[in-house]
Amino acid sequence: AKFDAVVQRGLASLNWSSDGVDEFIKESMEQVKCMHDVLKTMKDNLAQIQDAVKQWDTPMIERAVKPTDTDEFERTFNSMKAAVFS
């Protein structure tokens, strides 16, 4: 919102020969830097999230083609769990 307010002044009422152009440019550059910092933080956070999600790429349980009994399912699940969390 603050960025929009600063830039709107330049779009609506300023031209290169207006008084206050230097001040407008300074304020605009400060806002651009602030927005750049926010965007960089968001991109860094996204990269961390993507790295975390990549660790979950392999399924914890494989779906069997046919029904399995409880003991077989538990053995399979425990071996997969051990592989993922070790």
OpenMM code with the backbone's topology and positions (N, CA, C; nanometers):
from openmm import Vec3, app, unit

residues = "ALA LYS PHE ASP ALA VAL VAL GLN ARG GLY LEU ALA SER LEU ASN TRP SER SER ASP GLY VAL ASP GLU PHE ILE LYS GLU SER MET GLU GLN VAL LYS CYS MET HIS ASP VAL LEU LYS THR MET LYS ASP ASN LEU ALA GLN ILE GLN ASP ALA VAL LYS GLN TRP ASP THR PRO MET ILE GLU ARG ALA VAL LYS PRO THR ASP THR ASP GLU PHE GLU ARG THR PHE ASN SER MET LYS ALA ALA VAL PHE SER".split()
positions = [
    Vec3(0.0816, -0.1187, 0.0000),
    Vec3(0.0000, 0.0000, 0.0000),
    Vec3(0.0864, 0.1256, 0.0000),
    Vec3(0.1924, 0.1227, 0.0812),
    Vec3(0.2795, 0.2396, 0.0861),
    Vec3(0.3519, 0.2571, -0.0475),
    Vec3(0.3944, 0.1464, -0.1060),
    Vec3(0.4599, 0.1515, -0.2362),
    Vec3(0.3669, 0.2128, -0.3395),
    Vec3(0.2433, 0.1674, -0.3410),
    Vec3(0.1450, 0.2200, -0.4369),
    Vec3(0.1249, 0.3707, -0.4191),
    Vec3(0.1179, 0.4154, -0.2943),
    Vec3(0.0966, 0.5579, -0.2682),
    Vec3(0.2137, 0.6409, -0.3183),
    Vec3(0.3357, 0.5937, -0.2959),
    Vec3(0.4542, 0.6677, -0.3411),
    Vec3(0.4592, 0.6725, -0.4929),
    Vec3(0.4377, 0.5602, -0.5570),
    Vec3(0.4475, 0.5532, -0.7024),
    Vec3(0.3322, 0.6285, -0.7693),
    Vec3(0.2155, 0.6232, -0.7108),
    Vec3(0.0994, 0.6912, -0.7690),
    Vec3(0.1252, 0.8402, -0.7867),
    Vec3(0.1943, 0.8991, -0.6907),
    Vec3(0.2267, 1.0420, -0.7016),
    Vec3(0.3070, 1.0699, -0.8281),
    Vec3(0.4000, 0.9816, -0.8570),
    Vec3(0.4811, 0.9989, -0.9782),
    Vec3(0.4021, 0.9747, -1.1055),
    Vec3(0.3089, 0.8835, -1.0999),
    Vec3(0.2292, 0.8541, -1.2187),
    Vec3(0.1253, 0.9623, -1.2464),
    Vec3(0.0718, 1.0200, -1.1395),
    Vec3(-0.0403, 1.1125, -1.1556),
    Vec3(0.0014, 1.2568, -1.1781),
    Vec3(0.1030, 1.3021, -1.1061),
    Vec3(0.1242, 1.4471, -1.1088),
    Vec3(0.2668, 1.4934, -1.1382),
    Vec3(0.3627, 1.4048, -1.1449),
    Vec3(0.5006, 1.4491, -1.1661),
    Vec3(0.5457, 1.4252, -1.3092),
    Vec3(0.6363, 1.5126, -1.3532),
    Vec3(0.7102, 1.4883, -1.4761),
    Vec3(0.8553, 1.5272, -1.4467),
    Vec3(0.9428, 1.5138, -1.5428),
    Vec3(1.0856, 1.5352, -1.5161),
    Vec3(1.1187, 1.6781, -1.4764),
    Vec3(1.0353, 1.7707, -1.5109),
    Vec3(1.0658, 1.9101, -1.4756),
    Vec3(0.9876, 1.9581, -1.3528),
    Vec3(0.9111, 1.8720, -1.2882),
    Vec3(0.8338, 1.9099, -1.1695),
    Vec3(0.9263, 1.9285, -1.0491),
    Vec3(0.8817, 2.0132, -0.9573),
    Vec3(0.9522, 2.0251, -0.8300),
    Vec3(0.9294, 1.8970, -0.7507),
    Vec3(1.0324, 1.8525, -0.6825),
    Vec3(1.0209, 1.7348, -0.5978),
    Vec3(1.0482, 1.6027, -0.6669),
    Vec3(1.1004, 1.6065, -0.7896),
    Vec3(1.1299, 1.4832, -0.8618),
    Vec3(1.2405, 1.4054, -0.7905),
    Vec3(1.3440, 1.4775, -0.7440),
    Vec3(1.4544, 1.4091, -0.6749),
    Vec3(1.4040, 1.3401, -0.5478),
    Vec3(1.3172, 1.4071, -0.4738),
    Vec3(1.2608, 1.3483, -0.3521),
    Vec3(1.1753, 1.2256, -0.3873),
    Vec3(1.0970, 1.2376, -0.4945),
    Vec3(1.0145, 1.1257, -0.5395),
    Vec3(1.1006, 1.0055, -0.5764),
    Vec3(1.2081, 1.0307, -0.6490),
    Vec3(1.2976, 0.9210, -0.6899),
    Vec3(1.3591, 0.8552, -0.5670),
    Vec3(1.4017, 0.9365, -0.4703),
    Vec3(1.4599, 0.8821, -0.3476),
    Vec3(1.3581, 0.7955, -0.2728),
    Vec3(1.2368, 0.8479, -0.2546),
    Vec3(1.1321, 0.7715, -0.1852),
    Vec3(1.0970, 0.6441, -0.2618),
    Vec3(1.0896, 0.6559, -0.3924),
    Vec3(1.0567, 0.5390, -0.4750),
    Vec3(1.1644, 0.4324, -0.4646),
    Vec3(1.2898, 0.4740, -0.4672),
    Vec3(1.3998, 0.3777, -0.4569),
    Vec3(1.3998, 0.3091, -0.3203),
    Vec3(1.3656, 0.3806, -0.2144),
    Vec3(1.3561, 0.3200, -0.0818),
    Vec3(1.2463, 0.2133, -0.0801),
    Vec3(1.1330, 0.2454, -0.1417),
    Vec3(1.0230, 0.1504, -0.1463),
    Vec3(1.0566, 0.0290, -0.2340),
    Vec3(1.1269, 0.0536, -0.3437),
    Vec3(1.1682, -0.0567, -0.4314),
    Vec3(1.2636, -0.1483, -0.3557),
    Vec3(1.3571, -0.0918, -0.2800),
    Vec3(1.4497, -0.1727, -0.2008),
    Vec3(1.3730, -0.2544, -0.0974),
    Vec3(1.2769, -0.1926, -0.0313),
    Vec3(1.1956, -0.2631, 0.0675),
    Vec3(1.1209, -0.3795, 0.0015),
    Vec3(1.0591, -0.3545, -0.1127),
    Vec3(0.9867, -0.4594, -0.1837),
    Vec3(1.0811, -0.5694, -0.2318),
    Vec3(1.2002, -0.5310, -0.2740),
    Vec3(1.3006, -0.6289, -0.3172),
    Vec3(1.3385, -0.7198, -0.2003),
    Vec3(1.3580, -0.6617, -0.0824),
    Vec3(1.3922, -0.7406, 0.0359),
    Vec3(1.2811, -0.8392, 0.0710),
    Vec3(1.1567, -0.7939, 0.0616),
    Vec3(1.0428, -0.8822, 0.0893),
    Vec3(1.0395, -0.9961, -0.0119),
    Vec3(1.0568, -0.9646, -0.1392),
    Vec3(1.0548, -1.0661, -0.2441),
    Vec3(1.1679, -1.1664, -0.2258),
    Vec3(1.2861, -1.1177, -0.1912),
    Vec3(1.4010, -1.2065, -0.1687),
    Vec3(1.3727, -1.3012, -0.0528),
    Vec3(1.3162, -1.2492, 0.0549),
    Vec3(1.2816, -1.3333, 0.1697),
    Vec3(1.1802, -1.4402, 0.1295),
    Vec3(1.0804, -1.3997, 0.0509),
    Vec3(0.9792, -1.4957, 0.0066),
    Vec3(1.0416, -1.6045, -0.0810),
    Vec3(1.1321, -1.5668, -0.1712),
    Vec3(1.1973, -1.6655, -0.2577),
    Vec3(1.2845, -1.7602, -0.1764),
    Vec3(1.3564, -1.7065, -0.0772),
    Vec3(1.4391, -1.7910, 0.0099),
    Vec3(1.3522, -1.8893, 0.0870),
    Vec3(1.2391, -1.8414, 0.1398),
    Vec3(1.1471, -1.9285, 0.2123),
    Vec3(1.0912, -2.0374, 0.1218),
    Vec3(1.0561, -2.0000, -0.0002),
    Vec3(1.0050, -2.0975, -0.0964),
    Vec3(1.1092, -2.2047, -0.1256),
    Vec3(1.2344, -2.1651, -0.1415),
    Vec3(1.3409, -2.2622, -0.1685),
    Vec3(1.3553, -2.3594, -0.0511),
    Vec3(1.3456, -2.3092, 0.0707),
    Vec3(1.3549, -2.3967, 0.1884),
    Vec3(1.2368, -2.4937, 0.1932),
    Vec3(1.1183, -2.4447, 0.1600),
    Vec3(0.9999, -2.5301, 0.1588),
    Vec3(1.0138, -2.6382, 0.0520),
    Vec3(1.0613, -2.5998, -0.0657),
    Vec3(1.0777, -2.6966, -0.1733),
    Vec3(1.1800, -2.8040, -0.1353),
    Vec3(1.2878, -2.7646, -0.0673),
    Vec3(1.3862, -2.8624, -0.0217),
    Vec3(1.3249, -2.9588, 0.0787),
    Vec3(1.2418, -2.9068, 0.1690),
    Vec3(1.1767, -2.9923, 0.2683),
    Vec3(1.0798, -3.0889, 0.2013),
    Vec3(1.0055, -3.0413, 0.1013),
    Vec3(0.9077, -3.1261, 0.0333),
    Vec3(0.9772, -3.2350, -0.0486),
    Vec3(1.0945, -3.2059, -0.1030),
    Vec3(1.1674, -3.3069, -0.1804),
    Vec3(1.2018, -3.4282, -0.0955),
    Vec3(1.2183, -3.4087, 0.0333),
    Vec3(1.2496, -3.5209, 0.1216),
    Vec3(1.1314, -3.6164, 0.1325),
    Vec3(1.0121, -3.5703, 0.1035),
    Vec3(0.8930, -3.6531, 0.1120),
    Vec3(0.8581, -3.7157, -0.0222),
    Vec3(0.9517, -3.7157, -0.1141),
    Vec3(0.9250, -3.7600, -0.2503),
    Vec3(0.8867, -3.9077, -0.2579),
    Vec3(0.9460, -3.9911, -0.1737),
    Vec3(0.9147, -4.1333, -0.1787),
    Vec3(0.7985, -4.1636, -0.0841),
    Vec3(0.7065, -4.2463, -0.1270),
    Vec3(0.5915, -4.2766, -0.0413),
    Vec3(0.6324, -4.3610, 0.0790),
    Vec3(0.5619, -4.3412, 0.1907),
    Vec3(0.5892, -4.4201, 0.3093),
    Vec3(0.5302, -4.5603, 0.2963),
    Vec3(0.4207, -4.5721, 0.2236),
    Vec3(0.3549, -4.7018, 0.2081),
    Vec3(0.3289, -4.7250, 0.0599),
    Vec3(0.3645, -4.8434, 0.0145),
    Vec3(0.3345, -4.8837, -0.1230),
    Vec3(0.2010, -4.9576, -0.1213),
    Vec3(0.1149, -4.9237, -0.2121),
    Vec3(-0.0148, -4.9916, -0.2187),
    Vec3(0.0031, -5.1291, -0.2820),
    Vec3(-0.0455, -5.2290, -0.2124),
    Vec3(-0.0327, -5.3661, -0.2621),
    Vec3(-0.1362, -5.3913, -0.3705),
    Vec3(-0.1013, -5.4795, -0.4630),
    Vec3(-0.1910, -5.5141, -0.5712),
    Vec3(-0.3081, -5.5959, -0.5173),
    Vec3(-0.2804, -5.6816, -0.4214),
    Vec3(-0.3844, -5.7665, -0.3639),
    Vec3(-0.3934, -5.7394, -0.2136),
    Vec3(-0.4993, -5.7773, -0.1517),
    Vec3(-0.5101, -5.7565, -0.0070),
    Vec3(-0.4004, -5.8336, 0.0676),
    Vec3(-0.3484, -5.7713, 0.1717),
    Vec3(-0.2468, -5.8375, 0.2539),
    Vec3(-0.2991, -5.8490, 0.3961),
    Vec3(-0.2457, -5.9480, 0.4651),
    Vec3(-0.2894, -5.9629, 0.6032),
    Vec3(-0.2204, -5.8589, 0.6908),
    Vec3(-0.2677, -5.8439, 0.8107),
    Vec3(-0.2212, -5.7391, 0.9009),
    Vec3(-0.0733, -5.7529, 0.9318),
    Vec3(-0.0272, -5.8742, 0.9562),
    Vec3(0.1145, -5.8949, 0.9909),
    Vec3(0.2063, -5.8553, 0.8754),
    Vec3(0.1701, -5.8938, 0.7536),
    Vec3(0.2518, -5.8579, 0.6360),
    Vec3(0.2541, -5.7068, 0.6162),
    Vec3(0.1383, -5.6432, 0.6298),
    Vec3(0.1310, -5.4976, 0.6168),
    Vec3(0.2189, -5.4299, 0.7217),
    Vec3(0.2118, -5.4777, 0.8451),
    Vec3(0.2907, -5.4170, 0.9524),
    Vec3(0.4398, -5.4329, 0.9272),
    Vec3(0.4832, -5.5502, 0.8800),
    Vec3(0.6254, -5.5708, 0.8482),
    Vec3(0.6706, -5.4750, 0.7375),
    Vec3(0.5900, -5.4654, 0.6329),
    Vec3(0.6237, -5.3770, 0.5208),
    Vec3(0.6286, -5.2315, 0.5661),
    Vec3(0.5285, -5.1920, 0.6418),
    Vec3(0.5224, -5.0533, 0.6904),
    Vec3(0.6412, -5.0214, 0.7804),
    Vec3(0.6740, -5.1106, 0.8717),
    Vec3(0.7857, -5.0866, 0.9645),
    Vec3(0.9191, -5.0790, 0.8894),
    Vec3(0.9370, -5.1615, 0.7873),
    Vec3(1.0625, -5.1554, 0.7120),
    Vec3(1.0726, -5.0249, 0.6316),
    Vec3(0.9611, -4.9810, 0.5733),
    Vec3(0.9618, -4.8531, 0.5012),
    Vec3(0.9828, -4.7369, 0.5970),
    Vec3(0.9189, -4.7416, 0.7118),
    Vec3(0.9331, -4.6360, 0.8120),
    Vec3(1.0789, -4.6287, 0.8584),
    Vec3(1.1405, -4.7413, 0.8808),
    Vec3(1.2805, -4.7434, 0.9232),
    Vec3(1.3705, -4.6847, 0.8155),
    Vec3(1.3409, -4.7141, 0.6906),
    Vec3(1.4226, -4.6607, 0.5798),
    Vec3(1.4081, -4.5095, 0.5677),
    Vec3(1.2873, -4.4594, 0.5873),
    Vec3(1.2633, -4.3157, 0.5714),
    Vec3(1.3200, -4.2366, 0.6890),
    Vec3(1.3047, -4.2860, 0.8096),
    Vec3(1.3415, -4.2099, 0.9282),
    Vec3(1.4779, -4.2458, 0.9848),
    Vec3(1.5562, -4.3227, 0.9152),
    Vec3(1.6891, -4.3558, 0.9666),
    Vec3(1.7956, -4.2662, 0.9098),
] * unit.nanometer
topology = app.Topology()
chain = topology.addChain("A")
for resn in residues:
    res = topology.addResidue(resn, chain)
    for name in ("N", "CA", "C"):
        topology.addAtom(name, app.Element.getBySymbol(name[0]), res)
